[in-house]
Amino acid sequence: MAEQENPLQKIITKCWEDEGFKERLLADPAATLAAEGVQIPDGVTVNVAVDAADVRTLVIPLPPTAGLSDAELDGISAGKDADGCFWVTSID
């Protein structure tokens, strides 16, 4: 079975390759993500942070009991990239 690419990893790669795209993502995350096919639920705000050589961002997600049903939990994917950074995304 072929490994499925994380949609957010595609976004990150595009940011590395296209400075204009990264600037659009920083200026208007929801619209930029929507244009890339990533659905953001109504009422949800997306914050984007850019790491630097001497700054790393740690995001603490909501605990699993924070209103997520079993079906919603089944639709979440997490992983670790080559730099050891963790990501969490919806896989619906």
C-alpha positions, 0 to 999 in steps of 0.5 A, spaced: 500 500 500 502 506 498 503 511 503 499 517 503 502 524 503 500 528 509 496 534 506 499 539 511 506 537 509 504 539 502 503 546 504 509 546 508 513 544 502 510 549 498 512 554 503 519 552 502 519 553 495 514 559 494 516 565 498 509 568 495 505 562 497 508 562 504 506 570 505 499 569 503 499 563 508 501 568 513 497 573 511 490 569 510 491 562 513 484 560 512 483 562 505 490 560 503 489 553 506 482 552 503 485 554 496 489 548 497 483 543 499 484 544 506 477 545 509 477 549 515 471 548 520 466 555 520 468 558 527 475 555 527 481 560 527 488 558 524 494 561 526 501 560 522 508 560 526 514 560 522 520 557 526 527 559 525 534 556 526 534 558 534 526 558 535 522 552 535 514 552 536 511 547 540 503 546 539 499 543 544 493 540 541 486 539 545 486 533 549 482 527 546 476 528 551 475 535 548 469 534 545 472 529 539 467 523 538 470 516 536 469 518 529 472 524 529 478 521 533 479 516 527 479 522 522 486 524 525 493 523 523 499 525 527 506 524 525 514 526 525 518 529 519 525 528 518 527 534 523 523 530 528 517 535 528 511 533 530 504 534 526 497 533 527 492 533 521 485 531 519 485 525 514 477 526 512 
